[in-house]
Amino acid sequence: MTPAATTASNLIQGATGGWEIVVGIEVHAQVASQSKLFSGASTQFGAEPNSHVSLVDAAMPGMLPVINGECVAQAVRAGLGLKAQIHLRSVFDRKNYFYPDLPQGYQISQFKSPIVGEGALSIEAAPGEHAVIGIERIHLEQDAGKSIHDQSPGNSLVDLNRSGVALMEIVSKPDIRSGAQAKAYVAKLRSILRAISVCDGDMEKGSLRADVNVSVRRPGAGLGTRCEIKNVNSIRFIGLAVDTEARRQIGILEDGGSIAQETRMFDPARMETRAMRSKEEAHDYRYFPDPDLLPVEFDQAFVDALAASLPELPDARKARFIRDYRLSALDAEALAGERATADYFEAAARHGGGARDTRALANWMLGDVAALANGAGVEIAHGPVAPAQLAGILDLIGEGVISGKIAKEALALLAGEERGADPRALIEARGMIQVSDTGALEAAVGAILAADPVKAGQAKDKPAMLGWFVGQVMKSTGGKANPQAVSDMLKRKLGI
């Protein structure tokens, strides 16, 4: 697979012809760790301002950084998850710049010798549109603090809880060619990081955010001048930011202007990007190796042990779901993309050793169960219906004890007033068992046919009317009639 860079579908048509978008993305992913990159301070989110700040984080005189080994291991795991080159030796540098929430006056990062080198990520931005996006590097660095401007009318406040938290900066090559590809790339990257538990990927809390570099060019021409859109914290906004900035640049170029290389921000309310400052280059930061930190060195055995401990990655799990559970590619993609969702599916599929209709299970999960979870404001895996309960509902359907309609009602009860209940006990206690008794169904079907003899007479020549009669019987029985038994009985009585 190759980047879809040359396909006409990815060109944006301007007044003077087609333009190609070129995008590279720098993703800042907060490392999942209990303590910070160079101190023992907590990384817990949402604590009182400046309550998780060590003397190292505050840059007190004489304080020396000490590397957190788990953060190093997490970066290596991320590199392995992206099938990237792992460097057995890496160096930390000082990136010098002034900002009020950067106590040291520099950021400890990695420049010439990052911990992870080149890798690749396969994406599918649309059905059949495959591309491989190159990974340039992953380096470790410490986060800055946070400036707060809305709590005092005449002052800006600084919270250093985030100062020193470990980040992985994952830098793509400029292989992305559309807003849709940018979204697919970040979504796939996020799913891998979450699957191997190196980042929680919570974009609302800032655990994962992206700097998006956008330029445009005529097809086949050299690279254009890029603009960087800072700190985009939503996958949807990433796609919108790419397309919005590309159209802005095309408009300037077609009017005879030139693009200034600068850092911009995306305003989703106004659907525009706005200039923040001129874009810095590497030499502006005066990088040099940090004199307080030795190079990070480890052996191949350390890498091999981490590789052996990695869980199944999303692509491999998707392929297994298609093969072992006979799912469609679309359903397998939806279930395998998030580790917790995939675990939920397999727990339900295997519960009690039952041999369930796994395609029906996928449909119920992605339909009714997902809707109930959305209503509770959580993901499926943390929703009100447990895997064992969904498995129980499917077993009851398979045994003919309940219909699909009754199953929906039962799921709603399990998500509400009957939360935690056993599905079978609930169905029995509430008298929700499906009516399959021949005598009871004969009476219900006979009553419906007798109530409308004209339609009954027409049904033999118009078999499509059968569905209407089934619906009437279901309505008259409060949805408890076995729909298949009703259908069979109607066909026999109507001579269809």
Residue, then its C-alpha position, 0 to 999 in steps of 0.5 A: m500500500t502507498p499513500a493516496a497522494t496522486t489520486a484525483s479524489n484527493l485534489i482540491q479544485g480551485a479557480t485555476g485547477g487542482w491542488e494537492i494537500v500535503v500534511g504532516i502531524e506531530v502528535h503529543a501523547q502523554v505517557a501513561s505513568q504514575s510519576k513524571l519523566f524526571s521527578g517522583a511527582s504524581t501525574q494524576f489529572g484534575a488535582e488542585p493547582n500546583s499540588h503535584v509539583s516537586l522541586v525538580d518540576a519547579a526548577m529550584p536551584g541545584m535540583l537534578p533530573v532523574i530519568n523515569g525508567e517506566c517512561v522509557a519502557q513505554a516509549v519503546r512499547a509505542g515504537l514496537g506497536l508502530k513497527a518502528q526502529i528502536h534506538l538502543r542509545s538516545v540522548f536528551d537535549r535542552k530545547n531553549y525558549f521562554y514561556p511563563d509556564l516553563p520554569q526552567g527556561y528550557q524543555i528537556s527533549q530529544f533532538k538528533s538522537p530520539i529513542v524511536g526512529e522510522g516506522a509506518l502506520s497503515i490506514e483506510a480513510a474510506p472503504g478501499e482507500h488504503a495508504v501507509i503513513g510514514i513515522e519519522r520518529i518518536h521522542l520523549e520530552q517533558d510537558a510544560g505547565k499551564s497558563i490560566h487567563d480566565q480566573s483573574p481580570g488583571n492576571s494570568l495564573v500558572d499551574l505547574n501540575r503538568s510541568g514535567v509530565a512525560l510526553m511522546e512526540i510522534v512525528s509523521k512524514p508528510d505522507i497525508r493527503s487529505g483531512a479524511q486521511a489525517k483523521a484516520y491516521v490520528a484515530k488509528l494511532r490513538s487506538i494502538l496507543r490505547a491498546i498497548s496502554v502507553c497513553d489513555g488517549d483522552m483528548e478532552k483532558g489533553s492526554l493526546r493532542a496534535d500539531v498539524n502541518v499543512s501546505v498545498r502544491r500543484p500535483g507533482a510540484g515540490l513542497g509548498t510553504r507549511c503552516e502549523i496548526k497548534n494543539v488540535n484536540s479532537i479527531r473531527f477538528i483535525g480533519l476540519a483544520v486541514d481542509t480549512e487551512a488548505r483552502r485558505q492557502i489556495g485562495i492566497l496563492e490563486d490571488g497571486g500572494s505567498i504563504a507565510q510560514e507561521t503557527r496558527m490556531f483553528d477556530p471551529a466556531r468560525m471555521e477558520t485558522r488564525a495566525m499566532r506567531s511566526k514559525e520557529e525553526a530548530h536552530d531558534y531553540r539552540y538545542f544542545p545535549d543536556p549536561d545533567l543527563l547521561p545518554v539512555e542506553f539499553d540492550q536488545a534483550f530489554v526490547d525483546a522482553l517488551a515486545a513479547s509482553l505486548p498485547e494483540l494489536p488492533d489490526a491483528r485482532k480485526a483479522r482474527f475477528i473476521r476469521d474466527y467470529r465470521l464478522s464483516a470487515l466493517d463490524a470487526e473494525a468497529l469492535a477491534g479498534e478499541r481494546a476495551t470494546a474488543d474485550y467486551f465482545e470476546a467476553a460476551a462471545r465466550h461467556g459460559g462457554g456458549a456457542r452464540d451467533t457472533r454476528a448477531l452479538a456484534n449487531w446488538m453491541l453496536g446497536d442497542v448496547a452502544a445506544l444505552a452506553n451513549g445515553a449514560g455518557v460512557e463507552i460500551a465497555h463501561g456501560p450499564v449492560a455487562p457482557a454476561q448480561l448481553a450473552g444471557i439475552l442472546d441465549l434467550i433469543g436463541e432458545g426462543v424464550i424471547s423475541g427481539k422486541i422483548a430483548k430490547e425491553a429487557l436491555a432497557l430494564l437492565a440499563g435502568e431499574e433492573r441494573g445488575a439483574d440476571p436476564r433469565a430471572l428478569i424475564e421470568a419475574r416480569g412475565m416477558i416470556q415469548v408466547s409460542d403456545t400453539g393454542a394461544l397463537e391460533a386464537a390471536v391469529g384467528a381474531i386478526l384474520a376475522a377482524d379484516p376478512v377483505k385483507a385476508g382474502q387479498a393476502k393470497d395474491k399479495p404475499a407482501m401483506l403478510g408482514w402487516f398481519v404479523g405486526q397486528v398479531m404482535k401488537s395484539t399480544g403485547g409483543k410477546a408472540n413468537p414472530q416466526a411461529v406467527s408467520d408460519m401460522l399465517k402462511r398456512k391459514l392464508g394459503i401463501 
